[in-house]
């Protein structure tokens, strides 16, 4: 499969406009159209639904977009790894972090490792826990800062300090930052993390509500904790957030502590048990020392 066509497909999928996408890609609009048509012919399906007024992804196109990005990302990481080794680096270490890990101690720990091991090319990317678990199993990343428990038994986990939760909502004219009781927090119109990316966390809050005899109202499922912050800022509801995000809430929101909150976000650094990268052992030795 021609990677140039994949890149043109991704650009068009992001812009959904042939003229803008062609300009962004630096090709003529007719060339873009030909490449997209040939890609569709090669796959045997329509990636886009076209009309005089709009261009939109078909369901098949939306799924293929995810795969195309993953393919291109894998190629780019391979190129970077080869380039690093050619420049004298002896190892490549690919590290993924969740948003919460990026806002916590993980960047500092990775920075300390890079200072101690300049011969290792450390590459960073952001991924949710579910995607990290799959990427570790398939050898696409070497280290993951994520939130257990995990489903796979072939991934080793080094537990870190868990994160507590607080509530955040848009500021009212009369400030009220008194702590919320947990049952009172459950009665709020809630913005919470989507189940796909954190099924156990989502199920834990539903189970707690049932145990308290409360019918929970999740008014919006956010794809990330940062998205939940934005929803709270817009007045959509009250967001339940890990403590690492306290410094990231906007000025029009308040941070409210929750009394007796049973909810916690487990944190860990993980790696594939069958890895063959010596830099993984070096990194885990570093983590056991600093964390």
Helices and strands as residue ranges (DSSP letters): H 3-15, H 18-25, H 29-43, E 48-50, E 55-57, H 59-86, E 91-97, H 99-103, H 106-116, E 120-126, H 129-137, E 143-146, E 155-163, E 165-170, E 180-181, H 182-186, E 189-193, H 199-211, E 217-222, H 225-233, E 238-242, G 243-248, E 253-259, E 265-272, H 278-290
